[in-house]
Amino acid sequence: MTVRTKRSKHPHDDAPDTSAEFRRIAELPDGPQKDELRRSVVRA
């Protein structure tokens, strides 16, 4: 019998804050500026 315990969520303290970039991506129309911003967030 396998017993699973609930894991605590990783707080992601080591990840950069990209919330402003995601808001900007949502606002931008499709195009090169949006593509570049999306790529920079993925690299972050």
Summary of the structure (lengths in Angstrom):
residues: 44
radius of gyration: 16.7
end to end distance: 41.0
largest distance: 53.2
contacts: 59
relative contact order: 0.17
helix: 48%
strand: 0%
